[in-house]
Amino acid sequence: MKRNLLSFLFLFLAGAAFATDIYLSSGGSDAGDGATPEKAVATLTKAVGLIPTGGTDYVIKVSGIIPVSSETLINRNIRLVIEGSTEMLSGFDGGNTSRILHLQNAEGEATLKNLTFRNGYTTAEGGAIRIDNSGKCLILNCIIRDNQSTRQGGGIALFGSSADEANVTIQNSLIAFNESTGNGGGAIFIDNNTANRYSGVSVINSTIYKNRAKTYGGAIYVSGKSGVNSWLAFVNVTVTENSSQGNGGHCGGLNVRDTDGQFQLEVYNSIWEDNVGENNGSPAYRDIGFSGGTGGVAQGAFGNNAFVNNSFVGQLAGLSGSVPAGNTVGYGTRKAAGLAAPSAGYIASQNSIPPDFDSDALKKGDAQYLQALNINTDQLGNIRAFANGKCAAGAVEVPAKFIVTNPDPHDYLHFIIYGQSLSDGQESFYPISTENIPGNYMIGDQMWIAHGNAHLDSLRPLVSTRQISYSLTCENPLVAAVNHLQLQKNRDSPTDETRFIATSCGTGAQPIANLSKGSERGLYERDFLTAINQGRKITARTGSTISCPAIYWMQGENDYNSTQLPKDEYKAAMIQLKNDMQADIQEYYKQTDKPIFYTYQTGGGWTNGNRELLIGMAQLEASNEQDDIVCVGPTYPLSFSNNHLCSNGSRWYGEYMAKVYYRTQVLGEDFKPLQPEALYRDAQNPKKIRIEYRVPVPPLVFDSLILEKRSNYGFSMYLNNSKQTLTQVQIVGNSVELTAANNLIGDVEVLYGEKNTINGVGNLRDSDPFQAQSNYVDGDMKDENGDFVYPRVDKADCVGVVRESFRPVTREPMDEGGDIIYNRPYPLYNFSLAFNYRIPAGEEGFTVPNMNSAPSVVPSVSSTGKREILQIELFDLSGIRIRMWNSEEKPHWANIQAGVYLLKTHYRQSSETHKVIISNNN
């Protein structure tokens, strides 16, 4: 091994003292001479052409991502370095039309450093880079991704040299998402078919991930029988989730084919797992394989031409002899190395996949192999520990989870909101929940996990701020929700020290497809999985516990107005997303209970012009059908700025979110928002339809104080698809009666909150007295000096939008005296969900399905049917505890005002809650 690998170390000196710099920039021009950054050239071909014949020690300084329309061919024996500032900011983009670089200099030397090579394409070999008849090449700290060859070598193709070994080292790099659509080697193809041409390739501290080949070697394919001195070495490399087609023998990872047993393979401190070769459509997990021998010659033997030490290999085939001790081999689909999940999230954030907190890979590696090469860091530049002669196997030394170094154990509840713009608080314009409630936290600099949040490794006190990446996003509804719940907990259980974390994972203007797990956008992996991964890592450092009780979902506008997604497709996608989020939370947080999925109903101005209310009905139906989906309610009664909730509206909805969480998960109610249970024709009046409602807290009210009165209070009706004139809309008990101008003989369609005539809004609510914890504020109020309490946003911060007023564009809520409710709690009445239900011709009525579900908290009963009562509590409907009795006391109702209350009985292993009516104080 030393003989092969140490010969490369001289390359690290390339571009050292007295080098001549040539500047190449995405903003440059080939009319320049490249001598200074101001005179930078625009193409790599021009930059290479500036190097004189026989030139040495030239450094091409790359700034930005350079578009490539035709490959750069280097066929002169020159010594040069092509170097960017960082691999994320510098490099080349082939535009899916051209290979990027072709090295063809038998005596030359090239170093490619801190560069991205992406979107290269060729109908020959090597989608990004082809190296043939070449001397020595070092690829250092590079990203080679999303390249394609229609033949072999989606990323890199190497053809051996007739003069000497064609030596290539790939170090501290990521090779990912490349594809060979015509043959083998999704990431790398090595050709040794020509007599007297040899190659030596070393891959060190690098990650090879999710490359794909049509046939041999999803990651790497070695083809040839004449290169008896050729070799391939891997030191601390992670190769995972690559795939090949054809059959299982083609190998999803490495396929060394037709070498007559002469090709030398060396694998040290590496992880090869979860690489798949398809076998007639079924997955066959094979990570390393020798195949295609002639005359029955064995393809390899341990101790002869194959060395595998201190490594994980899920499946290894085609090698004779026993596997040396110290390896973990032959475990198939089980991910024995313990790489952190989600792999896609880590690749997106750090171009590598670290070992998890308790990974077996952390102490699997033998330090001697890296020390022999004088390499003391990992792919990311982290210092290798080398403790007791050991290091981590794979490309990354530092685990994804941390050992408890600062013990400060607490119980954390992590509340997550996900969706599009309303879940982010876009265009709320100014933060109002700026005072931290002790015990409430956010991850990093802001409660948004993305959008400029740069410090994801720590918790900070939760407050509303301006989003770092977009200053008009300020007040997220989840802040008010967890503030309310923390205050309520402190009042109910003053000794409970549970802490709350609030995180927004949403991104504006996204359909549900883009937010789903495994989408091409990768938002689920980038944001949601990052949030829960950071949650478990942060709390693990202090020895704390963490669980997620609730996911809030606010999305659907884009699917209403862009994708026009059918109702059943949206509902299925939402349920699948719920299932994925719950499963990932249970896996990451090791919790047994699924978090409840709280959805809102998309509506108001976002509803599109048709009558079906596709997205709103999908959300309503899913919440009635699924035990673990609860609908909080609509947003249309709230205060809006343009089509988004203003700061008041966003905080107001957060109070609703807290109310429904408290009632369902603390008090154990089976909460459903205000909605119909059944619709009937009137037997006495053929012009009348009666809508029977499930009313959380009677009586029903048509409210024109919180929002303006709408035509027919939001109701509309169609008879045989013809719009009907309503002559009367009235409340009768828990029902609403609609009277039309015509007899309703035929197919009757009843809507509430349609877009066509009332812009998705209505006035029907119940009388829920639940008390909000925060107040409605005047966005334009001034202090004693005449200055705005909420400062106007600078034009630059508003992205060209200047807000002279922070009051909503909708009418502000008023009291019965006509005064706006400034500095008073937000009203939390349950407004009716929008709906579209049909009474078919010939039918007397329609009963809404799934409205008689069992309570969400079901007490357990002993075998005798008797349970020991420990405590009884009486709450008013806003959640305030009125009385408490212990097991020795009998409840008494003296001095309790008549009304509706919640009675919660605590048993030894369960509790149950019921509504009770107290009258005449007895």
VEXVEXRO-96142 format. One record per residue (C-alpha): x negated, y, z; residue number from 0. Coordinates in steps of 0.5 Angstrom, whole numbers, plus 500, padded with zeros to 3 digits. Layout:
N
R   X   Y   Z seq
R   X   Y   Z NUM
...
//
This chain:
922
R   X   Y   Z seq
R 500 500 500   0
R 495 505 502   1
R 491 504 495   2
R 497 506 491   3
R 500 511 496   4
R 494 515 498   5
R 492 516 491   6
R 497 522 490   7
R 495 526 496   8
R 491 531 492   9
R 497 533 489  10
R 499 537 495  11
R 494 542 494  12
R 496 544 487  13
R 498 551 486  14
R 493 553 492  15
R 488 558 492  16
R 487 563 486  17
R 493 560 482  18
R 496 565 477  19
R 503 566 477  20
R 508 566 472  21
R 515 569 474  22
R 522 566 471  23
R 528 569 473  24
R 536 568 472  25
R 536 575 471  26
R 529 575 466  27
R 528 576 459  28
R 524 572 454  29
R 521 579 452  30
R 517 580 458  31
R 510 577 460  32
R 512 574 466  33
R 506 577 470  34
R 511 580 475  35
R 518 579 478  36
R 520 585 474  37
R 518 582 468  38
R 520 575 469  39
R 522 571 463  40
R 528 567 462  41
R 527 560 460  42
R 522 555 462  43
R 520 554 455  44
R 517 561 455  45
R 514 561 461  46
R 510 554 459  47
R 508 557 453  48
R 505 563 457  49
R 500 558 459  50
R 493 558 455  51
R 490 551 452  52
R 487 548 458  53
R 490 552 463  54
R 489 550 470  55
R 492 552 477  56
R 498 556 474  57
R 505 557 478  58
R 511 558 475  59
R 515 562 480  60
R 523 560 479  61
R 528 565 482  62
R 535 563 481  63
R 539 558 477  64
R 536 558 470  65
R 541 556 465  66
R 538 551 460  67
R 540 550 453  68
R 535 546 450  69
R 530 542 454  70
R 523 544 455  71
R 517 539 453  72
R 510 540 456  73
R 506 535 452  74
R 499 539 453  75
R 494 537 458  76
R 495 542 463  77
R 496 543 471  78
R 501 547 473  79
R 506 548 479  80
R 514 550 478  81
R 516 552 484  82
R 523 555 487  83
R 524 559 493  84
R 529 554 496  85
R 532 548 493  86
R 539 551 494  87
R 537 557 490  88
R 532 556 485  89
R 532 551 479  90
R 535 549 472  91
R 542 547 470  92
R 543 544 463  93
R 550 545 462  94
R 552 538 461  95
R 549 539 454  96
R 541 538 455  97
R 536 535 458  98
R 532 540 462  99
R 525 537 462 100
R 520 533 458 101
R 513 531 461 102
R 509 528 456 103
R 502 530 458 104
R 497 524 459 105
R 492 527 463 106
R 496 533 466 107
R 499 534 473 108
R 505 537 474 109
R 508 539 481 110
R 516 541 481 111
R 517 544 488 112
R 524 547 491 113
R 528 546 485 114
R 535 544 483 115
R 536 540 477 116
R 543 539 475 117
R 548 538 470 118
R 543 535 465 119
R 545 531 459 120
R 542 527 454 121
R 543 521 449 122
R 537 518 450 123
R 533 516 457 124
R 533 521 463 125
R 539 526 464 126
R 535 531 468 127
R 527 529 467 128
R 524 524 462 129
R 516 523 464 130
R 512 519 459 131
R 505 518 457 132
R 504 522 463 133
R 498 523 468 134
R 501 525 475 135
R 507 528 477 136
R 510 530 484 137
R 517 532 485 138
R 517 535 492 139
R 523 538 496 140
R 528 538 490 141
R 535 536 489 142
R 537 532 482 143
R 544 531 482 144
R 550 531 477 145
R 546 529 471 146
R 548 524 466 147
R 544 519 460 148
R 548 515 455 149
R 543 510 455 150
R 538 509 462 151
R 536 514 467 152
R 542 519 469 153
R 537 523 473 154
R 530 521 471 155
R 527 516 466 156
R 519 514 467 157
R 515 511 461 158
R 508 508 463 159
R 502 511 461 160
R 497 507 456 161
R 491 511 459 162
R 492 510 466 163
R 498 509 471 164
R 503 514 470 165
R 503 516 478 166
R 510 519 480 167
R 511 521 487 168
R 518 523 489 169
R 518 526 497 170
R 523 530 501 171
R 528 530 496 172
R 536 528 494 173
R 538 524 488 174
R 545 524 488 175
R 551 524 483 176
R 547 522 477 177
R 550 517 472 178
R 547 512 466 179
R 553 511 462 180
R 550 506 457 181
R 546 502 461 182
R 542 502 467 183
R 539 506 473 184
R 544 511 475 185
R 538 515 479 186
R 532 513 476 187
R 530 508 470 188
R 523 505 470 189
R 520 502 463 190
R 515 497 463 191
R 516 494 456 192
R 510 496 452 193
R 504 492 453 194
R 498 496 457 195
R 503 501 460 196
R 503 502 467 197
R 507 506 472 198
R 506 507 480 199
R 512 510 483 200
R 513 512 490 201
R 519 515 494 202
R 518 518 501 203
R 523 521 506 204
R 528 522 500 205
R 536 520 500 206
R 539 517 494 207
R 546 517 494 208
R 552 516 490 209
R 549 515 483 210
R 552 510 478 211
R 550 506 472 212
R 554 502 467 213
R 550 496 468 214
R 543 494 472 215
R 541 498 478 216
R 546 503 480 217
R 541 507 483 218
R 534 505 480 219
R 533 500 474 220
R 526 497 473 221
R 525 494 466 222
R 519 490 463 223
R 515 484 463 224
R 508 487 461 225
R 506 492 467 226
R 503 487 471 227
R 499 493 475 228
R 506 497 476 229
R 509 498 483 230
R 514 501 486 231
R 514 504 493 232
R 519 506 498 233
R 517 510 505 234
R 523 512 510 235
R 528 513 504 236
R 536 512 505 237
R 539 509 499 238
R 547 508 500 239
R 553 508 496 240
R 550 507 489 241
R 554 503 484 242
R 553 499 478 243
R 558 496 473 244
R 558 489 469 245
R 557 484 475 246
R 555 483 482 247
R 548 481 479 248
R 547 488 476 249
R 546 491 483 250
R 548 497 486 251
R 542 499 489 252
R 535 497 486 253
R 535 492 480 254
R 528 489 478 255
R 529 485 471 256
R 524 481 467 257
R 518 482 470 258
R 515 475 470 259
R 514 476 478 260
R 508 481 477 261
R 512 487 479 262
R 510 490 486 263
R 515 492 490 264
R 514 496 497 265
R 519 498 502 266
R 518 501 509 267
R 522 504 514 268
R 528 505 509 269
R 535 504 509 270
R 539 500 503 271
R 546 499 505 272
R 553 499 502 273
R 551 499 494 274
R 556 496 490 275
R 555 492 484 276
R 562 490 481 277
R 563 483 479 278
R 569 483 474 279
R 573 488 478 280
R 571 486 485 281
R 566 489 489 282
R 559 485 490 283
R 555 488 495 284
R 548 488 493 285
R 542 493 495 286
R 536 490 492 287
R 535 484 487 288
R 530 481 482 289
R 533 478 476 290
R 532 476 469 291
R 526 472 469 292
R 523 467 463 293
R 521 460 463 294
R 524 459 470 295
R 519 464 473 296
R 521 466 480 297
R 522 474 480 298
R 518 475 487 299
R 516 472 493 300
R 515 476 500 301
R 507 476 501 302
R 506 476 494 303
R 509 482 490 304
R 514 484 495 305
R 513 487 502 306
R 519 489 506 307
R 518 492 513 308
R 522 495 518 309
R 528 496 514 310
R 535 495 513 311
R 537 492 507 312
R 545 490 506 313
R 544 484 501 314
R 537 482 498 315
R 537 477 492 316
R 532 474 487 317
R 526 474 492 318
R 523 467 495 319
R 521 466 502 320
R 523 468 508 321
R 524 475 510 322
R 519 478 515 323
R 521 479 522 324
R 522 487 524 325
R 528 487 518 326
R 535 487 518 327
R 537 484 512 328
R 543 480 509 329
R 549 484 513 330
R 553 485 507 331
R 558 491 508 332
R 557 492 515 333
R 553 499 516 334
R 548 496 521 335
R 543 502 520 336
R 549 507 523 337
R 548 512 518 338
R 553 518 521 339
R 560 519 518 340
R 562 522 513 341
R 556 521 509 342
R 559 526 504 343
R 560 532 509 344
R 552 531 511 345
R 550 531 504 346
R 554 537 502 347
R 551 541 508 348
R 544 538 509 349
R 543 534 503 350
R 541 528 507 351
R 545 523 511 352
R 542 523 519 353
R 543 517 523 354
R 548 517 528 355
R 547 518 536 356
R 547 511 537 357
R 544 509 531 358
R 540 502 531 359
R 536 506 525 360
R 533 511 530 361
R 527 506 533 362
R 527 501 527 363
R 521 505 523 364
R 514 503 524 365
R 510 510 525 366
R 504 507 522 367
R 506 507 515 368
R 507 515 515 369
R 501 516 519 370
R 497 513 514 371
R 500 518 509 372
R 499 524 514 373
R 506 525 513 374
R 509 527 520 375
R 516 530 518 376
R 522 528 515 377
R 526 530 509 378
R 529 536 512 379
R 522 538 515 380
R 524 535 522 381
R 518 533 526 382
R 517 525 526 383
R 517 523 534 384
R 513 517 533 385
R 514 515 540 386
R 511 509 542 387
R 509 508 535 388
R 516 508 532 389
R 520 513 528 390
R 527 513 525 391
R 528 509 519 392
R 531 512 513 393
R 530 519 511 394
R 532 523 517 395
R 529 523 524 396
R 534 527 528 397
R 540 524 530 398
R 547 527 528 399
R 549 526 535 400
R 545 529 541 401
R 543 525 547 402
R 546 529 554 403
R 540 534 555 404
R 545 539 559 405
R 550 535 563 406
R 556 539 564 407
R 562 534 563 408
R 569 537 562 409
R 575 534 558 410
R 576 538 552 411
R 582 538 547 412
R 581 540 540 413
R 587 543 536 414
R 586 544 529 415
R 590 547 524 416
R 589 546 516 417
R 592 548 510 418
R 592 554 505 419
R 592 561 506 420
R 597 562 512 421
R 593 557 516 422
R 587 561 515 423
R 591 568 517 424
R 589 571 510 425
R 591 579 510 426
R 593 579 517 427
R 588 585 516 428
R 586 586 524 429
R 585 582 530 430
R 590 583 536 431
R 588 577 540 432
R 581 579 542 433
R 581 578 549 434
R 579 571 551 435
R 583 566 556 436
R 578 563 560 437
R 578 555 558 438
R 579 557 551 439
R 573 556 546 440
R 571 556 538 441
R 566 552 534 442
R 560 557 532 443
R 561 565 531 444
R 569 564 529 445
R 575 560 529 446
R 574 558 522 447
R 569 552 521 448
R 567 555 514 449
R 567 562 511 450
R 561 564 513 451
R 561 560 520 452
R 553 559 521 453
R 552 557 528 454
R 556 550 528 455
R 552 547 534 456
R 555 551 540 457
R 562 553 543 458
R 563 560 544 459
R 569 564 548 460
R 575 564 543 461
R 578 570 540 462
R 581 573 534 463
R 575 576 530 464
R 575 578 522 465
R 573 572 518 466
R 565 573 516 467
R 566 572 509 468
R 573 576 508 469
R 574 581 513 470
R 582 581 511 471
R 583 575 515 472
R 583 576 522 473
R 589 573 526 474
R 590 566 526 475
R 596 563 529 476
R 592 557 532 477
R 589 563 537 478
R 596 565 540 479
R 598 557 540 480
R 592 555 545 481
R 592 561 549 482
R 599 560 550 483
R 598 553 552 484
R 592 555 556 485
R 596 560 560 486
R 602 555 561 487
R 597 549 563 488
R 594 554 569 489
R 601 556 571 490
R 604 548 571 491
R 597 545 574 492
R 593 550 577 493
R 587 545 578 494
R 587 542 571 495
R 580 544 568 496
R 582 542 561 497
R 578 546 556 498
R 581 547 549 499
R 578 548 542 500
R 581 551 537 501
R 579 550 529 502
R 581 553 523 503
R 579 548 517 504
R 584 551 512 505
R 582 554 505 506
R 587 559 501 507
R 590 558 494 508
R 589 550 495 509
R 594 545 492 510
R 595 539 497 511
R 590 535 492 512
R 584 539 493 513
R 585 539 501 514
R 586 531 501 515
R 581 526 503 516
R 576 524 497 517
R 578 530 492 518
R 573 533 488 519
R 573 539 491 520
R 571 536 498 521
R 574 541 502 522
R 577 535 507 523
R 569 533 508 524
R 566 540 508 525
R 571 543 513 526
R 575 538 517 527
R 570 532 518 528
R 565 537 519 529
R 569 540 525 530
R 571 534 528 531
R 564 531 527 532
R 561 538 530 533
R 566 537 536 534
R 564 530 538 535
R 556 532 537 536
R 557 539 542 537
R 561 535 547 538
R 556 529 547 539
R 551 534 549 540
R 554 535 555 541
R 557 529 557 542
R 564 531 556 543
R 570 528 553 544
R 574 530 547 545
R 580 528 544 546
R 585 532 539 547
R 592 532 541 548
R 595 536 535 549
R 594 538 528 550
R 598 544 525 551
R 599 544 517 552
R 601 550 514 553
R 601 549 506 554
R 605 548 500 555
R 605 555 497 556
R 600 553 491 557
R 604 546 490 558
R 611 550 489 559
R 608 555 484 560
R 602 552 481 561
R 602 545 481 562
R 610 544 481 563
R 609 538 485 564
R 615 533 485 565
R 618 532 492 566
R 617 525 493 567
R 609 526 491 568
R 608 532 495 569
R 611 528 501 570
R 607 522 500 571
R 601 526 499 572
R 602 529 506 573
R 603 523 509 574
R 597 520 506 575
R 593 526 509 576
R 596 525 516 577
R 594 518 516 578
R 587 520 514 579
R 586 525 519 580
R 589 521 524 581
R 584 515 523 582
R 578 520 522 583
R 580 523 529 584
R 581 516 532 585
R 574 514 529 586
R 570 520 531 587
R 573 521 538 588
R 574 514 540 589
R 581 516 542 590
R 587 511 542 591
R 593 516 541 592
R 594 519 534 593
R 594 526 534 594
R 601 529 532 595
R 602 532 526 596
R 606 539 526 597
R 608 542 520 598
R 611 548 518 599
R 616 549 512 600
R 614 553 506 601
R 619 558 504 602
R 621 565 504 603
R 618 569 498 604
R 613 563 496 605
R 619 558 494 606
R 619 558 487 607
R 625 559 483 608
R 629 552 482 609
R 634 550 487 610
R 631 543 489 611
R 626 547 495 612
R 622 541 493 613
R 616 542 498 614
R 620 545 504 615
R 625 539 503 616
R 619 534 503 617
R 616 537 509 618
R 623 537 513 619
R 625 530 510 620
R 618 527 513 621
R 619 530 520 622
R 625 527 520 623
R 622 520 518 624
R 616 520 521 625
R 615 519 529 626
R 608 523 529 627
R 610 528 524 628
R 614 534 528 629
R 616 540 524 630
R 615 547 528 631
R 620 551 523 632
R 620 556 518 633
R 616 563 518 634
R 621 567 514 635
R 624 571 520 636
R 617 573 522 637
R 613 580 520 638
R 609 579 513 639
R 604 584 509 640
R 605 582 502 641
R 606 575 501 642
R 602 573 508 643
R 604 574 515 644
R 601 580 518 645
R 597 580 525 646
R 604 580 529 647
R 607 575 524 648
R 601 570 525 649
R 601 571 532 650
R 608 570 533 651
R 608 563 529 652
R 602 561 534 653
R 607 562 539 654
R 612 558 536 655
R 607 552 535 656
R 605 553 542 657
R 613 552 544 658
R 614 546 540 659
R 607 543 542 660
R 609 544 550 661
R 616 541 549 662
R 614 535 545 663
R 608 533 548 664
R 608 536 555 665
R 616 536 557 666
R 617 530 552 667
R 623 532 549 668
R 625 530 542 669
R 625 536 539 670
R 627 538 532 671
R 628 545 529 672
R 635 548 527 673
R 638 544 521 674
R 644 540 519 675
R 646 533 521 676
R 652 533 516 677
R 656 536 511 678
R 664 535 510 679
R 669 537 506 680
R 675 540 510 681
R 681 536 509 682
R 686 542 510 683
R 682 547 506 684
R 679 544 499 685
R 675 551 498 686
R 671 550 505 687
R 665 546 507 688
R 663 545 514 689
R 656 544 516 690
R 655 541 523 691
R 648 543 526 692
R 643 539 530 693
R 642 545 535 694
R 636 545 540 695
R 639 551 544 696
R 647 553 543 697
R 650 557 541 698
R 649 559 534 699
R 648 566 532 700
R 647 570 525 701
R 641 575 527 702
R 641 581 523 703
R 636 584 528 704
R 630 580 528 705
R 630 581 520 706
R 635 584 515 707
R 642 581 514 708
R 642 577 507 709
R 647 575 503 710
R 652 570 506 711
R 647 570 511 712
R 642 565 507 713
R 647 560 504 714
R 649 559 497 715
R 653 554 494 716
R 654 550 487 717
R 660 546 484 718
R 658 542 479 719
R 652 546 478 720
R 656 552 477 721
R 654 558 482 722
R 660 559 487 723
R 662 566 490 724
R 663 565 498 725
R 669 569 501 726
R 667 567 508 727
R 661 564 512 728
R 663 563 519 729
R 660 560 526 730
R 665 555 529 731
R 661 552 535 732
R 655 548 533 733
R 657 548 525 734
R 657 553 520 735
R 663 554 515 736
R 663 556 508 737
R 669 558 504 738
R 669 559 497 739
R 673 562 492 740
R 675 556 488 741
R 677 549 490 742
R 671 545 491 743
R 673 539 487 744
R 667 535 484 745
R 659 535 486 746
R 658 540 491 747
R 651 543 493 748
R 650 547 499 749
R 643 551 500 750
R 640 555 505 751
R 634 559 504 752
R 634 558 496 753
R 629 563 492 754
R 634 565 487 755
R 639 570 490 756
R 636 571 497 757
R 628 570 497 758
R 628 564 501 759
R 631 567 507 760
R 637 567 512 761
R 640 569 518 762
R 642 563 522 763
R 638 561 529 764
R 640 558 536 765
R 639 561 542 766
R 633 558 545 767
R 630 563 551 768
R 623 560 551 769
R 618 565 553 770
R 612 567 549 771
R 606 569 552 772
R 604 575 548 773
R 607 581 546 774
R 609 584 539 775
R 605 590 538 776
R 605 597 534 777
R 600 596 528 778
R 599 604 528 779
R 599 606 535 780
R 594 611 537 781
R 591 612 544 782
R 591 618 548 783
R 585 621 543 784
R 590 620 537 785
R 585 615 534 786
R 588 608 532 787
R 588 603 537 788
R 587 598 531 789
R 582 602 527 790
R 583 602 519 791
R 579 598 515 792
R 573 601 511 793
R 575 600 503 794
R 568 596 502 795
R 571 591 508 796
R 578 591 504 797
R 575 589 498 798
R 578 595 494 799
R 584 595 498 800
R 585 601 503 801
R 591 600 508 802
R 593 607 511 803
R 598 603 515 804
R 598 596 519 805
R 605 595 520 806
R 609 590 516 807
R 612 591 509 808
R 618 587 512 809
R 623 590 517 810
R 620 590 524 811
R 624 586 529 812
R 629 590 533 813
R 633 589 540 814
R 641 590 540 815
R 640 598 541 816
R 636 598 535 817
R 629 599 538 818
R 623 596 535 819
R 621 591 540 820
R 614 594 541 821
R 610 591 547 822
R 615 586 549 823
R 615 578 548 824
R 616 575 541 825
R 623 572 541 826
R 622 565 540 827
R 629 563 537 828
R 629 557 532 829
R 631 559 526 830
R 635 554 521 831
R 630 550 516 832
R 632 551 509 833
R 635 546 505 834
R 639 543 499 835
R 644 538 501 836
R 649 535 496 837
R 656 532 497 838
R 657 527 491 839
R 664 528 487 840
R 669 523 490 841
R 665 523 497 842
R 668 526 503 843
R 661 528 506 844
R 654 527 507 845
R 650 525 513 846
R 643 527 513 847
R 638 521 514 848
R 634 520 520 849
R 637 525 525 850
R 638 520 531 851
R 631 518 532 852
R 629 516 539 853
R 626 520 544 854
R 618 521 543 855
R 617 519 550 856
R 620 512 552 857
R 619 510 559 858
R 616 503 561 859
R 621 499 565 860
R 618 493 570 861
R 621 486 569 862
R 626 487 574 863
R 629 494 571 864
R 627 498 577 865
R 622 504 577 866
R 618 507 583 867
R 620 515 582 868
R 614 519 584 869
R 616 526 583 870
R 622 530 580 871
R 621 537 576 872
R 626 542 574 873
R 624 546 568 874
R 628 552 565 875
R 629 552 557 876
R 622 556 557 877
R 618 551 560 878
R 618 555 567 879
R 618 550 573 880
R 624 552 578 881
R 624 546 583 882
R 620 540 585 883
R 622 534 589 884
R 617 528 591 885
R 619 521 592 886
R 622 522 599 887
R 626 528 597 888
R 633 527 594 889
R 634 533 589 890
R 639 538 591 891
R 642 544 586 892
R 643 549 592 893
R 641 556 589 894
R 640 554 582 895
R 644 558 577 896
R 649 555 573 897
R 646 553 566 898
R 642 548 562 899
R 635 545 564 900
R 630 540 563 901
R 629 534 569 902
R 623 531 568 903
R 622 524 572 904
R 615 522 574 905
R 614 514 575 906
R 608 510 576 907
R 606 509 569 908
R 611 513 565 909
R 615 519 565 910
R 622 521 562 911
R 625 528 560 912
R 633 529 560 913
R 637 536 559 914
R 642 537 565 915
R 648 542 566 916
R 648 545 572 917
R 655 548 574 918
R 658 551 580 919
R 651 550 584 920
R 653 543 585 921
//
